[in-house]
Amino acid sequence: MTHIEKTSTFIKKRNTLLPVCLLMDIIGVFTYAIPGIGEAVDLIWAPISGAVYYYLFKGRIGIFGGSFAFLEELLPGTDVIPSFTITWLIKYVFLKNKTLKELE
């Protein structure tokens, strides 16, 4: 795979994941916004959030982050943490060169 192909794949994946990450964080905050019902919905949402996190980021980041996302949804008051978007920023903005190397 040439450098141009790697860069193109990186950009495509990066641009596809951002809206998904934002949506997942919005759903997580939305469940927090419904008093009383929100915490009950979190019991259903927490495993879904953890599984989606693992699916999106895979590897060590996916395992650690998926576990964190699961716990974040279960613990009261922590739903406001945008864990999906934070991970996206770390992986595709701050660790951009490392992520590009993973595509080799």
C-alpha positions, 0 to 999 in steps of 0.5 A, a space after each residue: 500500500 502506497 503512502 497516498 493509499 494509506 493516507 486516503 484510508 486513514 482520512 476515510 476511516 477518520 471521517 466516518 468514525 467522527 459522526 458515529 462517535 458524536 452520536 454515541 456520546 449524544 445518546 449517552 448524555 441523552 439517557 442522563 437527561 431523563 430524570 428517573 428513567 435515564 438510569 434505568 435506560 443506562 442498564 440497557 445502554 451500558 453494554 451496548 455502548 461498551 460493545 460499540 466502543 470495542 467494535 469501533 476502536 478494537 485492540 487494547 484501546 477498544 478493550 480498555 475504552 469499551 470497559 470504561 464506556 460500560 462503567 461510565 454509563 452505569 455510574 451516576 453522573 458520569 454520562 456527560 463524559 464524551 468518551 467516544 469523541 475523546 478517543 477519536 481525538 486521541 487516535 486521529 488527531 494527537 496520535 495521527 502518525 501512529 495510526 497511519 503506521 498501523 495501516 501498513 
